[in-house]
Amino acid sequence: MDYDQFVEKSKTLGTGLIDLLPTYFKKFDDETEYPVSEVAEHLSVSEETVRRWCRNGELISEGITHYRINGLVLKRYLFNKSKNRFPKTLKEIIEE
């Protein structure tokens, strides 16, 4: 299950599944473009880590040297990257 499917399932079930995601998901608005510094701060990683994700093509971004990252794109990336570390109850929902 990817992030979009998870959101749709949450809406369908009306159970607040979104609230089970790590808190950093709530810090990013789907429509907003974020600079590397803000993404790094909210995720407690270095700016270089975020830049590396962008350079390597792991995280889709706008810009060549001054990356801007769309909130929804970031949530999709984080969801796929973090699935293994979600709590057991959330993993079970995702794996259904």
Rosetta blueprint (number, residue, H / E / L):
1 M L
2 D L
3 Y H
4 D H
5 Q H
6 F H
7 V H
8 E H
9 K H
10 S H
11 K H
12 T H
13 L H
14 G L
15 T L
16 G L
17 L H
18 I H
19 D H
20 L H
21 L L
22 P L
23 T H
24 Y H
25 F H
26 K H
27 K H
28 F L
29 D L
30 D L
31 E L
32 T L
33 E E
34 Y E
35 P E
36 V H
37 S H
38 E H
39 V H
40 A H
41 E H
42 H H
43 L H
44 S L
45 V L
46 S L
47 E H
48 E H
49 T H
50 V H
51 R H
52 R H
53 W H
54 C H
55 R H
56 N L
57 G L
58 E L
59 L L
60 I L
61 S L
62 E E
63 G L
64 I L
65 T L
66 H L
67 Y L
68 R E
69 I E
70 N E
71 G H
72 L H
73 V H
74 L H
75 K H
76 R H
77 Y H
78 L H
79 F H
80 N H
81 K H
82 S H
83 K H
84 N H
85 R H
86 F L
87 P L
88 K H
89 T H
90 L H
91 K H
92 E H
93 I H
94 I H
95 E H
96 E L
